[in-house]
Amino acid sequence: MPGSNRNSNQLVVPQANAALDQMKYEVAQELGIALPQDGYYGNLTTRDAGSIGGYITRKLVQIAEQSLAGQFK
């Protein structure tokens, strides 16, 4: 269906949604990408969206690695 939200990703910890949303805005600001406040990202370029997603992924992997490293000290 065109226009319908077909996002099937589900958070393992639903309470993390707000933190991930906040991270998205912080990353966009760091990269100099203006995100619309109305929540419509249709005008965002694919390159910008990919940059934001990639940077978030790198940060989350770094956080997980630091957490795991702390467990094995």
C-alpha positions as CSV (number, residue, x, y, z in Angstrom):
1,M,0.0,0.0,0.0
2,P,1.5,3.3,-1.0
3,G,1.8,5.8,1.8
4,S,1.3,3.3,4.6
5,N,3.9,2.8,7.3
6,R,5.5,-0.6,6.5
7,N,8.2,-0.3,9.2
8,S,8.3,-3.8,10.8
9,N,11.2,-3.0,13.1
10,Q,10.3,-3.6,16.7
11,L,12.4,-2.4,19.6
12,V,13.5,-5.0,22.1
13,V,13.2,-2.4,24.8
14,P,10.2,-0.2,23.9
15,Q,11.3,2.4,26.5
16,A,14.4,3.1,24.4
17,N,12.3,4.8,21.7
18,A,12.6,8.2,23.2
19,A,16.4,7.8,23.7
20,L,16.8,6.7,20.0
21,D,14.7,9.6,18.8
22,Q,16.8,12.0,20.8
23,M,20.0,10.5,19.4
24,K,18.6,10.9,15.9
25,Y,18.2,14.7,16.4
26,E,21.6,15.0,18.1
27,V,23.4,13.1,15.2
28,A,21.6,15.2,12.6
29,Q,22.7,18.3,14.4
30,E,26.3,17.1,14.5
31,L,26.2,16.3,10.8
32,G,24.6,19.7,10.0
33,I,21.4,18.1,8.7
34,A,18.1,19.9,9.5
35,L,15.3,17.5,10.5
36,P,11.8,18.8,10.2
37,Q,10.0,19.2,13.6
38,D,6.7,18.0,12.2
39,G,8.1,14.4,11.8
40,Y,7.7,14.2,8.0
41,Y,11.0,13.1,6.5
42,G,9.8,12.8,2.9
43,N,11.9,15.8,1.8
44,L,15.1,14.4,3.4
45,T,17.6,13.1,0.9
46,T,18.5,9.4,0.9
47,R,22.1,10.4,1.4
48,D,21.3,12.4,4.5
49,A,19.0,9.7,5.9
50,G,21.7,7.1,5.4
51,S,24.3,9.3,7.0
52,I,22.2,9.7,10.1
53,G,21.4,6.0,10.3
54,G,25.0,5.0,9.7
55,Y,26.3,7.4,12.4
56,I,23.7,6.1,14.9
57,T,24.7,2.5,14.2
58,R,28.4,3.3,14.7
59,K,27.6,5.1,18.0
60,L,25.4,2.2,19.2
61,V,28.1,-0.4,18.3
62,Q,30.7,1.7,20.2
63,I,28.4,1.9,23.3
64,A,27.9,-1.9,23.2
65,E,31.6,-2.6,22.7
66,Q,32.5,-0.3,25.7
67,S,29.8,-2.1,27.8
68,L,31.1,-5.5,26.9
69,A,34.7,-4.4,27.6
70,G,33.7,-3.2,31.0
71,Q,32.1,-6.6,31.8
72,F,35.3,-8.5,31.1
73,K,37.8,-6.4,33.1
